[in-house]
Amino acid sequence: MKKKLVGLLVVFCALILPLASMAMNVGGTELVKRGTGARKILGMAMYDATLYVAPALQKASGRDVIMAEQPMTVVLRITNPMISKDMFTKSVRKGFAKSAAAGYTTDKAEYYLSLYNGIEIKKGSVFQHDYDPQKKLFTLIYTSPEGVRRVLGVVPGLQFKAAIYGMWLGSNPTSEDLRDGMLGK
């Protein structure tokens, strides 16, 4: 009897605990996974990005997600051991330029990049980009490859959220494959 109970407990934990770790909540709203895409440079995957949105945005267009005043997050995981901080920041600057060309401008791009000061960007690093519409705040959360998690900073405004989400989901994205994957296509 005891072995059977332990066996059931092991099966329960194996099935339920991974699901609990996948749940995302921003601003008190349970988010749903929309999709995951990979950012490739010269054919090599640099990072993957997973988009989580409020249930009302599950089928919305990229533009509608960018402009939505609803909770959402993008979880970016560095997957390439060759990525450097310089390569990463250069790519983000290009992303902001592409987003601006598509109509999503911000004057907070350099401030956002300053949040990465003191952070080693390497394979296994995770950056979570939360937008809470109730507070109109965009929060950047870092998890090191060793599992240490901390908030890097907060950037105010829907306009900033639109600019950063625009680089991934806009009409002029950093990568069409990345955009399509994040939108679940």
N, CA and C atoms as an extended XYZ file, in Angstrom:
555
Properties=species:S:1:pos:R:3:atomname:S:1:resname:S:1:resid:I:1 pbc="F F F"
N         0.820       -1.197        0.000 N   MET     1
C         0.000        0.000        0.000 CA  MET     1
C         0.863        1.259        0.000 C   MET     1
N         1.901        1.242        0.852 N   LYS     2
C         2.781        2.400        0.954 CA  LYS     2
C         3.515        2.649       -0.368 C   LYS     2
N         3.993        1.557       -1.025 N   LYS     3
C         4.678        1.686       -2.303 CA  LYS     3
C         3.743        2.263       -3.365 C   LYS     3
N         2.493        1.828       -3.326 N   LYS     4
C         1.511        2.310       -4.300 CA  LYS     4
C         1.260        3.806       -4.114 C   LYS     4
N         1.164        4.239       -2.864 N   LEU     5
C         0.945        5.652       -2.562 CA  LEU     5
C         2.141        6.500       -3.008 C   LEU     5
N         3.339        6.020       -2.728 N   VAL     6
C         4.544        6.731       -3.148 CA  VAL     6
C         4.590        6.802       -4.679 C   VAL     6
N         4.239        5.707       -5.338 N   GLY     7
C         4.218        5.680       -6.800 CA  GLY     7
C         3.230        6.684       -7.367 C   GLY     7
N         2.046        6.776       -6.778 N   LEU     8
C         1.051        7.743       -7.227 CA  LEU     8
C         1.536        9.172       -7.002 C   LEU     8
N         2.190        9.400       -5.884 N   LEU     9
C         2.721       10.725       -5.584 CA  LEU     9
C         3.794       11.131       -6.608 C   LEU     9
N         4.657       10.194       -6.972 N   VAL    10
C         5.694       10.460       -7.966 CA  VAL    10
C         5.062       10.798       -9.313 C   VAL    10
N         4.070       10.028       -9.728 N   VAL    11
C         3.380       10.288      -11.001 CA  VAL    11
C         2.695       11.652      -10.950 C   VAL    11
N         2.026       11.965       -9.850 N   PHE    12
C         1.339       13.247       -9.697 CA  PHE    12
C         2.331       14.401       -9.842 C   PHE    12
N         3.459       14.309       -9.143 N   CYS    13
C         4.463       15.378       -9.207 CA  CYS    13
C         5.052       15.497      -10.609 C   CYS    13
N         5.288       14.375      -11.264 N   ALA    14
C         5.861       14.402      -12.607 CA  ALA    14
C         4.917       15.053      -13.608 C   ALA    14
N         3.616       14.887      -13.401 N   LEU    15
C         2.640       15.458      -14.332 CA  LEU    15
C         2.243       16.886      -13.983 C   LEU    15
N         2.072       17.202      -12.717 N   ILE    16
C         1.526       18.490      -12.303 CA  ILE    16
C         2.591       19.566      -12.122 C   ILE    16
N         3.711       19.273      -11.525 N   LEU    17
C         4.709       20.302      -11.239 CA  LEU    17
C         5.239       20.996      -12.496 C   LEU    17
N         5.522       20.275      -13.584 N   PRO    18
C         5.958       21.002      -14.781 CA  PRO    18
C         4.891       21.968      -15.295 C   PRO    18
N         3.633       21.623      -15.167 N   LEU    19
C         2.560       22.514      -15.614 CA  LEU    19
C         2.515       23.774      -14.759 C   LEU    19
N         2.738       23.640      -13.466 N   ALA    20
C         2.714       24.799      -12.577 CA  ALA    20
C         3.838       25.769      -12.919 C   ALA    20
N         4.996       25.233      -13.298 N   SER    21
C         6.113       26.121      -13.620 CA  SER    21
C         5.899       26.846      -14.941 C   SER    21
N         4.967       26.368      -15.779 N   MET    22
C         4.709       27.003      -17.065 CA  MET    22
C         3.686       28.131      -16.947 C   MET    22
N         2.980       28.206      -15.830 N   ALA    23
C         1.953       29.234      -15.663 CA  ALA    23
C         2.609       30.610      -15.560 C   ALA    23
N         1.990       31.579      -16.222 N   MET    24
C         2.471       32.961      -16.185 CA  MET    24
C         1.350       33.838      -15.679 C   MET    24
N         1.700       34.783      -14.824 N   ASN    25
C         0.723       35.688      -14.268 CA  ASN    25
C         1.348       37.079      -14.235 C   ASN    25
N         0.665       38.046      -14.844 N   VAL    26
C         1.119       39.435      -14.815 CA  VAL    26
C        -0.061       40.303      -14.420 C   VAL    26
N         0.130       41.134      -13.417 N   GLY    27
C        -0.925       42.045      -12.986 CA  GLY    27
C        -2.186       41.343      -12.529 C   GLY    27
N        -2.038       40.129      -11.998 N   GLY    28
C        -3.198       39.382      -11.520 CA  GLY    28
C        -3.949       38.636      -12.611 C   GLY    28
N        -3.436       38.661      -13.838 N   THR    29
C        -4.077       37.957      -14.948 CA  THR    29
C        -3.256       36.734      -15.323 C   THR    29
N        -3.911       35.591      -15.398 N   GLU    30
C        -3.263       34.359      -15.840 CA  GLU    30
C        -3.103       34.440      -17.356 C   GLU    30
N        -1.876       34.331      -17.828 N   LEU    31
C        -1.591       34.445      -19.253 CA  LEU    31
C        -1.550       33.075      -19.917 C   LEU    31
N        -1.770       33.068      -21.229 N   VAL    32
C        -1.694       31.832      -22.003 CA  VAL    32
C        -0.525       31.934      -22.976 C   VAL    32
N         0.101       30.805      -23.230 N   LYS    33
C         1.219       30.777      -24.165 CA  LYS    33
C         0.673       30.920      -25.584 C   LYS    33
N         1.227       31.874      -26.317 N   ARG    34
C         0.820       32.107      -27.698 CA  ARG    34
C         1.739       31.353      -28.655 C   ARG    34
N         3.055       31.394      -28.404 N   GLY    35
C         3.992       30.693      -29.270 CA  GLY    35
C         5.433       31.024      -28.945 C   GLY    35
N         6.349       30.250      -29.542 N   THR    36
C         7.786       30.431      -29.349 CA  THR    36
C         8.469       30.475      -30.706 C   THR    36
N         9.390       31.413      -30.844 N   GLY    37
C        10.183       31.516      -32.064 CA  GLY    37
C        11.650       31.602      -31.725 C   GLY    37
N        12.495       31.351      -32.722 N   ALA    38
C        13.943       31.418      -32.533 CA  ALA    38
C        14.515       32.564      -33.358 C   ALA    38
N        15.420       33.328      -32.757 N   ARG    39
C        16.127       34.412      -33.452 CA  ARG    39
C        17.432       33.835      -33.946 C   ARG    39
N        17.610       33.875      -35.260 N   LYS    40
C        18.823       33.338      -35.866 CA  LYS    40
C        19.612       34.463      -36.516 C   LYS    40
N        20.925       34.370      -36.377 N   ILE    41
C        21.839       35.283      -37.046 CA  ILE    41
C        22.840       34.413      -37.795 C   ILE    41
N        22.961       34.648      -39.094 N   LEU    42
C        23.823       33.847      -39.957 CA  LEU    42
C        23.525       32.353      -39.818 C   LEU    42
N        22.245       32.036      -39.686 N   GLY    43
C        21.807       30.648      -39.609 CA  GLY    43
C        21.945       29.988      -38.249 C   GLY    43
N        22.504       30.701      -37.275 N   MET    44
C        22.672       30.128      -35.939 CA  MET    44
C        21.638       30.720      -34.984 C   MET    44
N        20.969       29.862      -34.226 N   ALA    45
C        19.995       30.330      -33.238 CA  ALA    45
C        20.733       31.051      -32.115 C   ALA    45
N        20.286       32.266      -31.791 N   MET    46
C        20.878       33.069      -30.723 CA  MET    46
C        20.040       32.963      -29.443 C   MET    46
N        18.720       33.080      -29.630 N   TYR    47
C        17.813       32.990      -28.491 CA  TYR    47
C        16.455       32.526      -28.979 C   TYR    47
N        15.656       32.065      -28.033 N   ASP    48
C        14.261       31.825      -28.356 CA  ASP    48
C        13.423       32.768      -27.497 C   ASP    48
N        12.259       33.105      -28.009 N   ALA    49
C        11.361       34.024      -27.305 CA  ALA    49
C         9.960       33.441      -27.317 C   ALA    49
N         9.360       33.396      -26.134 N   THR    50
C         8.008       32.873      -25.982 CA  THR    50
C         7.089       34.005      -25.563 C   THR    50
N         5.990       34.134      -26.279 N   LEU    51
C         4.991       35.172      -26.007 CA  LEU    51
C         3.842       34.575      -25.201 C   LEU    51
N         3.534       35.228      -24.071 N   TYR    52
C         2.374       34.889      -23.244 CA  TYR    52
C         1.460       36.108      -23.236 C   TYR    52
N         0.167       35.881      -23.465 N   VAL    53
C        -0.786       36.985      -23.555 CA  VAL    53
C        -2.020       36.704      -22.707 C   VAL    53
N        -2.804       37.777      -22.474 N   ALA    54
C        -4.112       37.603      -21.844 CA  ALA    54
C        -4.971       36.764      -22.791 C   ALA    54
N        -5.876       35.952      -22.269 N   PRO    55
C        -6.688       35.084      -23.132 CA  PRO    55
C        -7.379       35.810      -24.286 C   PRO    55
N        -7.772       37.054      -24.093 N   ALA    56
C        -8.450       37.810      -25.152 CA  ALA    56
C        -7.542       38.056      -26.358 C   ALA    56
N        -6.227       37.909      -26.190 N   LEU    57
C        -5.283       38.173      -27.281 CA  LEU    57
C        -4.753       36.899      -27.936 C   LEU    57
N        -5.323       35.768      -27.585 N   GLN    58
C        -4.805       34.497      -28.072 CA  GLN    58
C        -4.821       34.388      -29.599 C   GLN    58
N        -5.764       35.025      -30.258 N   LYS    59
C        -5.854       34.966      -31.728 CA  LYS    59
C        -5.615       36.330      -32.376 C   LYS    59
N        -5.193       37.332      -31.618 N   ALA    60
C        -5.022       38.696      -32.124 CA  ALA    60
C        -3.833       38.795      -33.083 C   ALA    60
N        -3.869       39.776      -33.956 N   SER    61
C        -2.754       40.034      -34.870 CA  SER    61
C        -1.565       40.570      -34.075 C   SER    61
N        -0.388       40.535      -34.703 N   GLY    62
C         0.799       41.091      -34.063 CA  GLY    62
C         0.604       42.549      -33.693 C   GLY    62
N         0.011       43.325      -34.597 N   ARG    63
C        -0.238       44.743      -34.329 CA  ARG    63
C        -1.161       44.926      -33.141 C   ARG    63
N        -2.198       44.106      -33.063 N   ASP    64
C        -3.133       44.212      -31.937 CA  ASP    64
C        -2.462       43.859      -30.612 C   ASP    64
N        -1.566       42.875      -30.629 N   VAL    65
C        -0.822       42.529      -29.411 CA  VAL    65
C         0.082       43.697      -29.012 C   VAL    65
N         0.782       44.265      -29.981 N   ILE    66
C         1.690       45.381      -29.704 CA  ILE    66
C         0.947       46.539      -29.042 C   ILE    66
N        -0.230       46.868      -29.542 N   MET    67
C        -0.970       48.039      -29.066 CA  MET    67
C        -1.898       47.758      -27.877 C   MET    67
N        -2.071       46.495      -27.525 N   ALA    68
C        -3.034       46.116      -26.487 CA  ALA    68
C        -2.655       46.658      -25.113 C   ALA    68
N        -3.650       47.150      -24.430 N   GLU    69
C        -3.519       47.578      -23.021 CA  GLU    69
C        -3.928       46.404      -22.148 C   GLU    69
N        -3.232       45.280      -22.329 N   GLN    70
C        -3.521       44.068      -21.575 CA  GLN    70
C        -2.217       43.465      -21.078 C   GLN    70
N        -2.288       42.682      -20.009 N   PRO    71
C        -1.073       42.053      -19.485 CA  PRO    71
C        -0.481       41.080      -20.503 C   PRO    71
N         0.841       41.054      -20.556 N   MET    72
C         1.536       40.118      -21.432 CA  MET    72
C         2.992       40.032      -21.015 C   MET    72
N         3.676       39.039      -21.528 N   THR    73
C         5.103       38.903      -21.270 CA  THR    73
C         5.777       38.194      -22.432 C   THR    73
N         7.051       38.494      -22.619 N   VAL    74
C         7.912       37.758      -23.537 CA  VAL    74
C         9.062       37.229      -22.699 C   VAL    74
N         9.283       35.911      -22.788 N   VAL    75
C        10.393       35.277      -22.083 CA  VAL    75
C        11.446       34.931      -23.123 C   VAL    75
N        12.596       35.573      -22.998 N   LEU    76
C        13.692       35.415      -23.946 CA  LEU    76
C        14.785       34.583      -23.282 C   LEU    76
N        15.148       33.449      -23.918 N   ARG    77
C        16.176       32.560      -23.382 CA  ARG    77
C        17.370       32.541      -24.340 C   ARG    77
N        18.536       32.868      -23.829 N   ILE    78
C        19.754       32.823      -24.633 CA  ILE    78
C        20.117       31.354      -24.840 C   ILE    78
N        20.254       30.937      -26.108 N   THR    79
C        20.498       29.526      -26.422 CA  THR    79
C        21.862       29.274      -27.042 C   THR    79
N        22.574       30.325      -27.420 N   ASN    80
C        23.847       30.155      -28.108 CA  ASN    80
C        24.999       30.502      -27.173 C   ASN    80
N        25.966       29.587      -27.011 N   PRO    81
C        27.094       29.883      -26.115 CA  PRO    81
C        28.035       30.952      -26.669 C   PRO    81
N        27.899       31.307      -27.943 N   MET    82
C        28.809       32.275      -28.557 CA  MET    82
C        28.294       33.710      -28.460 C   MET    82
N        27.082       33.915      -27.959 N   ILE    83
C        26.524       35.264      -27.893 CA  ILE    83
C        27.296       36.087      -26.868 C   ILE    83
N        27.492       37.356      -27.198 N   SER    84
C        28.180       38.264      -26.284 CA  SER    84
C        27.251       39.431      -25.955 C   SER    84
N        27.607       40.169      -24.920 N   LYS    85
C        26.803       41.331      -24.551 CA  LYS    85
C        26.820       42.359      -25.679 C   LYS    85
N        27.960       42.536      -26.319 N   ASP    86
C        28.072       43.485      -27.421 CA  ASP    86
C        27.154       43.072      -28.579 C   ASP    86
N        27.169       41.806      -28.937 N   MET    87
C        26.316       41.297      -30.010 CA  MET    87
C        24.840       41.496      -29.647 C   MET    87
N        24.506       41.216      -28.388 N   PHE    88
C        23.136       41.339      -27.916 CA  PHE    88
C        22.663       42.791      -27.975 C   PHE    88
N        23.457       43.722      -27.435 N   THR    89
C        23.031       45.126      -27.413 CA  THR    89
C        22.968       45.713      -28.819 C   THR    89
N        23.863       45.299      -29.690 N   LYS    90
C        23.829       45.757      -31.079 CA  LYS    90
C        22.526       45.281      -31.753 C   LYS    90
N        22.157       44.050      -31.488 N   SER    91
C        20.925       43.491      -32.053 CA  SER    91
C        19.687       44.211      -31.512 C   SER    91
N        19.692       44.536      -30.220 N   VAL    92
C        18.555       45.247      -29.622 CA  VAL    92
C        18.439       46.658      -30.214 C   VAL    92
N        19.558       47.333      -30.393 N   ARG    93
C        19.526       48.677      -31.018 CA  ARG    93
C        18.940       48.608      -32.426 C   ARG    93
N        19.349       47.608      -33.195 N   LYS    94
C        18.797       47.430      -34.548 CA  LYS    94
C        17.301       47.131      -34.462 C   LYS    94
N        16.915       46.345      -33.464 N   GLY    95
C        15.505       46.030      -33.276 CA  GLY    95
C        14.672       47.271      -32.981 C   GLY    95
N        15.190       48.154      -32.122 N   PHE    96
C        14.473       49.404      -31.839 CA  PHE    96
C        14.374       50.265      -33.099 C   PHE    96
N        15.433       50.284      -33.919 N   ALA    97
C        15.398       51.060      -35.166 CA  ALA    97
C        14.348       50.498      -36.125 C   ALA    97
N        14.274       49.183      -36.238 N   LYS    98
C        13.270       48.555      -37.108 CA  LYS    98
C        11.860       48.831      -36.576 C   LYS    98
N        11.704       48.761      -35.266 N   SER    99
C        10.406       49.032      -34.649 CA  SER    99
C         9.985       50.479      -34.904 C   SER    99
N        10.928       51.413      -34.785 N   ALA   100
C        10.640       52.827      -35.038 CA  ALA   100
C        10.240       53.033      -36.497 C   ALA   100
N        10.912       52.337      -37.415 N   ALA   101
C        10.590       52.452      -38.837 CA  ALA   101
C         9.171       51.956      -39.117 C   ALA   101
N         8.665       51.064      -38.259 N   ALA   102
C         7.299       50.545      -38.405 CA  ALA   102
C         6.283       51.399      -37.648 C   ALA   102
N         6.762       52.472      -36.991 N   GLY   103
C         5.856       53.396      -36.310 CA  GLY   103
C         5.793       53.280      -34.802 C   GLY   103
N         6.652       52.446      -34.210 N   TYR   104
C         6.651       52.256      -32.755 CA  TYR   104
C         7.921       52.883      -32.172 C   TYR   104
N         7.850       54.163      -31.870 N   THR   105
C         9.032       54.882      -31.400 CA  THR   105
C         9.071       54.965      -29.878 C   THR   105
N        10.288       55.144      -29.366 N   THR   106
C        10.483       55.363      -27.935 CA  THR   106
C        11.754       56.178      -27.720 C   THR   106
N        11.751       56.943      -26.653 N   ASP   107
C        12.967       57.657      -26.266 CA  ASP   107
C        13.643       56.940      -25.090 C   ASP   107
N        13.204       55.730      -24.794 N   LYS   108
C        13.711       54.997      -23.633 CA  LYS   108
C        14.575       53.787      -24.007 C   LYS   108
N        14.991       53.681      -25.262 N   ALA   109
C        15.777       52.522      -25.691 CA  ALA   109
C        17.112       52.439      -24.947 C   ALA   109
N        17.822       53.548      -24.821 N   GLU   110
C        19.124       53.521      -24.135 CA  GLU   110
C        18.956       53.245      -22.641 C   GLU   110
N        17.886       53.777      -22.063 N   TYR   111
C        17.622       53.468      -20.648 CA  TYR   111
C        17.391       51.967      -20.484 C   TYR   111
N        16.588       51.385      -21.372 N   TYR   112
C        16.332       49.946      -21.333 CA  TYR   112
C        17.656       49.183      -21.426 C   TYR   112
N        18.509       49.554      -22.370 N   LEU   113
C        19.792       48.868      -22.517 CA  LEU   113
C        20.670       49.030      -21.278 C   LEU   113
N        20.549       50.149      -20.572 N   SER   114
C        21.337       50.361      -19.356 CA  SER   114
C        20.946       49.381      -18.244 C   SER   114
N        19.745       48.815      -18.328 N   LEU   115
C        19.313       47.849      -17.318 CA  LEU   115
C        20.161       46.575      -17.351 C   LEU   115
N        20.835       46.350      -18.467 N   TYR   116
C        21.688       45.168      -18.618 CA  TYR   116
C        23.094       45.386      -18.061 C   TYR   116
N        23.420       46.593      -17.586 N   ASN   117
C        24.742       46.845      -17.006 CA  ASN   117
C        24.981       45.889      -15.847 C   ASN   117
N        26.149       45.296      -15.843 N   GLY   118
C        26.510       44.377      -14.768 CA  GLY   118
C        25.974       42.966      -14.959 C   GLY   118
N        25.300       42.716      -16.069 N   ILE   119
C        24.742       41.388      -16.345 CA  ILE   119
C        25.595       40.711      -17.404 C   ILE   119
N        25.988       39.478      -17.137 N   GLU   120
C        26.699       38.700      -18.142 CA  GLU   120
C        25.648       37.976      -18.981 C   GLU   120
N        25.648       38.254      -20.263 N   ILE   121
C        24.688       37.617      -21.160 CA  ILE   121
C        25.372       36.400      -21.755 C   ILE   121
N        24.838       35.224      -21.404 N   LYS   122
C        25.439       33.981      -21.876 CA  LYS   122
C        24.357       32.911      -21.984 C   LYS   122
N        24.728       31.792      -22.580 N   LYS   123
C        23.786       30.694      -22.763 CA  LYS   123
C        23.151       30.348      -21.417 C   LYS   123
N        21.828       30.250      -21.428 N   GLY   124
C        21.090       29.928      -20.211 CA  GLY   124
C        20.506       31.140      -19.509 C   GLY   124
N        20.939       32.350      -19.881 N   SER   125
C        20.348       33.563      -19.303 CA  SER   125
C        18.914       33.695      -19.803 C   SER   125
N        18.021       34.148      -18.916 N   VAL   126
C        16.613       34.328      -19.273 CA  VAL   126
C        16.205       35.754      -18.902 C   VAL   126
N        15.524       36.418      -19.843 N   PHE   127
C        15.036       37.772      -19.633 CA  PHE   127
C        13.529       37.781      -19.858 C   PHE   127
N        12.807       38.114      -18.815 N   GLN   128
C        11.342       38.148      -18.875 CA  GLN   128
C        10.900       39.602      -18.986 C   GLN   128
N        10.071       39.888      -19.988 N   HIS   129
C         9.624       41.242      -20.311 CA  HIS   129
C         8.124       41.350      -20.039 C   HIS   129
N         7.745       41.773      -18.835 N   ASP   130
C         6.340       41.867      -18.427 CA  ASP   130
C         5.770       43.252      -18.686 C   ASP   130
N         4.522       43.277      -19.139 N   TYR   131
C         3.808       44.553      -19.225 CA  TYR   131
C         2.541       44.452      -18.386 C   TYR   131
N         2.409       45.361      -17.414 N   ASP   132
C         1.240       45.433      -16.545 CA  ASP   132
C         0.474       46.712      -16.889 C   ASP   132
N        -0.673       46.595      -17.567 N   PRO   133
C        -1.404       47.787      -18.003 CA  PRO   133
C        -2.035       48.587      -16.861 C   PRO   133
N        -2.314       47.932      -15.736 N   GLN   134
C        -2.891       48.664      -14.609 CA  GLN   134
C        -1.899       49.695      -14.078 C   GLN   134
N        -0.628       49.314      -14.045 N   LYS   135
C         0.412       50.222      -13.564 CA  LYS   135
C         1.090       50.968      -14.712 C   LYS   135
N         0.796       50.551      -15.947 N   LYS   136
C         1.446       51.093      -17.151 CA  LYS   136
C         2.960       50.988      -17.027 C   LYS   136
N         3.414       49.812      -16.559 N   LEU   137
C         4.832       49.570      -16.353 CA  LEU   137
C         5.293       48.324      -17.094 C   LEU   137
N         6.485       48.429      -17.620 N   PHE   138
C         7.172       47.337      -18.276 CA  PHE   138
C         8.314       46.934      -17.342 C   PHE   138
N         8.357       45.678      -16.931 N   THR   139
C         9.359       45.211      -15.980 CA  THR   139
C        10.264       44.186      -16.653 C   THR   139
N        11.573       44.343      -16.468 N   LEU   140
C        12.555       43.403      -16.992 CA  LEU   140
C        13.093       42.574      -15.834 C   LEU   140
N        12.913       41.259      -15.936 N   ILE   141
C        13.342       40.326      -14.899 CA  ILE   141
C        14.402       39.402      -15.497 C   ILE   141
N        15.487       39.239      -14.772 N   TYR   142
C        16.609       38.411      -15.229 CA  TYR   142
C        16.710       37.170      -14.360 C   TYR   142
N        16.946       36.024      -15.012 N   THR   143
C        17.277       34.794      -14.300 CA  THR   143
C        18.604       34.303      -14.861 C   THR   143
N        19.585       34.155      -13.980 N   SER   144
C        20.914       33.706      -14.400 CA  SER   144
C        20.855       32.227      -14.781 C   SER   144
N        21.868       31.746      -15.500 N   PRO   145
C        21.910       30.320      -15.827 CA  PRO   145
C        21.919       29.432      -14.576 C   PRO   145
N        22.327       30.005      -13.453 N   GLU   146
C        22.352       29.247      -12.191 CA  GLU   146
C        21.011       29.295      -11.467 C   GLU   146
N        20.045       30.034      -11.993 N   GLY   147
C        18.709       30.088      -11.402 CA  GLY   147
C        18.434       31.258      -10.479 C   GLY   147
N        19.378       32.201      -10.360 N   VAL   148
C        19.176       33.373       -9.512 CA  VAL   148
C        18.334       34.381      -10.286 C   VAL   148
N        17.236       34.804       -9.686 N   ARG   149
C        16.267       35.678      -10.359 CA  ARG   149
C        16.230       37.041       -9.672 C   ARG   149
N        16.191       38.123      -10.505 N   ARG   150
C        16.060       39.458       -9.928 CA  ARG   150
C        15.484       40.426      -10.964 C   ARG   150
N        14.837       41.449      -10.455 N   VAL   151
C        14.293       42.497      -11.308 CA  VAL   151
C        15.438       43.435      -11.681 C   VAL   151
N        15.629       43.655      -12.984 N   LEU   152
C        16.673       44.566      -13.442 CA  LEU   152
C        16.188       46.009      -13.465 C   LEU   152
N        14.883       46.190      -13.677 N   GLY   153
C        14.358       47.543      -13.689 CA  GLY   153
C        12.974       47.620      -14.292 C   GLY   153
N        12.455       48.840      -14.271 N   VAL   154
C        11.100       49.113      -14.730 CA  VAL   154
C        11.157       50.303      -15.682 C   VAL   154
N        10.407       50.195      -16.770 N   VAL   155
C        10.313       51.283      -17.746 CA  VAL   155
C         8.838       51.643      -17.862 C   VAL   155
N         8.479       52.919      -17.694 N   PRO   156
C         7.063       53.297      -17.760 CA  PRO   156
C         6.550       53.422      -19.199 C   PRO   156
N         5.272       53.101      -19.361 N   GLY   157
C         4.572       53.491      -20.570 CA  GLY   157
C         4.244       52.435      -21.595 C   GLY   157
N         3.042       52.587      -22.142 N   LEU   158
C         2.574       51.755      -23.243 CA  LEU   158
C         3.426       51.997      -24.485 C   LEU   158
N         3.876       53.229      -24.697 N   GLN   159
C         4.676       53.541      -25.882 CA  GLN   159
C         5.968       52.727      -25.892 C   GLN   159
N         6.626       52.591      -24.732 N   PHE   160
C         7.841       51.779      -24.672 CA  PHE   160
C         7.502       50.318      -24.929 C   PHE   160
N         6.441       49.830      -24.298 N   LYS   161
C         6.036       48.432      -24.506 CA  LYS   161
C         5.795       48.179      -25.980 C   LYS   161
N         5.122       49.096      -26.657 N   ALA   162
C         4.843       48.932      -28.084 CA  ALA   162
C         6.140       48.886      -28.890 C   ALA   162
N         7.121       49.712      -28.526 N   ALA   163
C         8.385       49.748      -29.261 CA  ALA   163
C         9.157       48.444      -29.113 C   ALA   163
N         9.212       47.910      -27.892 N   ILE   164
C         9.997       46.680      -27.715 CA  ILE   164
C         9.251       45.468      -28.271 C   ILE   164
N         7.944       45.391      -28.061 N   TYR   165
C         7.187       44.271      -28.626 CA  TYR   165
C         7.121       44.406      -30.149 C   TYR   165
N         7.175       45.654      -30.647 N   GLY   166
C         7.177       45.901      -32.089 CA  GLY   166
C         8.408       45.322      -32.776 C   GLY   166
N         9.536       45.279      -32.074 N   MET   167
C        10.741       44.721      -32.705 CA  MET   167
C        10.580       43.231      -32.958 C   MET   167
N         9.757       42.561      -32.154 N   TRP   168
C         9.531       41.125      -32.334 CA  TRP   168
C         8.304       40.830      -33.190 C   TRP   168
N         7.235       41.626      -33.015 N   LEU   169
C         5.933       41.283      -33.594 CA  LEU   169
C         5.446       42.224      -34.682 C   LEU   169
N         6.168       43.308      -34.949 N   GLY   170
C         5.703       44.330      -35.881 CA  GLY   170
C         5.842       43.949      -37.343 C   GLY   170
N         5.479       44.884      -38.198 N   SER   171
C         5.543       44.656      -39.644 CA  SER   171
C         6.978       44.661      -40.165 C   SER   171
N         7.914       45.160      -39.359 N   ASN   172
C         9.326       45.204      -39.722 CA  ASN   172
C        10.126       44.571      -38.576 C   ASN   172
N         9.902       43.256      -38.304 N   PRO   173
C        10.507       42.633      -37.120 CA  PRO   173
C        11.991       42.336      -37.312 C   PRO   173
N        12.651       42.014      -36.210 N   THR   174
C        14.055       41.603      -36.296 CA  THR   174
C        14.176       40.307      -37.089 C   THR   174
N        13.124       39.483      -37.062 N   SER   175
C        13.109       38.218      -37.797 CA  SER   175
C        11.658       37.807      -38.029 C   SER   175
N        11.326       37.521      -39.280 N   GLU   176
C         9.958       37.080      -39.575 CA  GLU   176
C         9.681       35.709      -38.982 C   GLU   176
N        10.687       34.816      -38.993 N   ASP   177
C        10.510       33.487      -38.398 CA  ASP   177
C        10.251       33.597      -36.892 C   ASP   177
N        10.990       34.495      -36.230 N   LEU   178
C        10.791       34.713      -34.806 CA  LEU   178
C         9.363       35.222      -34.550 C   LEU   178
N         8.933       36.235      -35.304 N   ARG   179
C         7.588       36.781      -35.154 CA  ARG   179
C         6.524       35.704      -35.359 C   ARG   179
N         6.660       34.943      -36.446 N   ASP   180
C         5.663       33.919      -36.736 CA  ASP   180
C         5.602       32.862      -35.634 C   ASP   180
N         6.762       32.466      -35.115 N   GLY   181
C         6.785       31.488      -34.027 CA  GLY   181
C         6.139       32.025      -32.770 C   GLY   181
N         6.442       33.290      -32.422 N   MET   182
C         5.863       33.886      -31.214 CA  MET   182
C         4.352       34.030      -31.332 C   MET   182
N         3.869       34.249      -32.558 N   LEU   183
C         2.424       34.374      -32.764 CA  LEU   183
C         1.749       33.016      -32.978 C   LEU   183
N         2.534       31.946      -32.887 N   GLY   184
C         1.956       30.608      -32.983 CA  GLY   184
C         1.612       30.182      -34.394 C   GLY   184
N         2.275       30.760      -35.382 N   LYS   185
C         1.990       30.411      -36.792 CA  LYS   185
C         2.881       29.282      -37.263 C   LYS   185
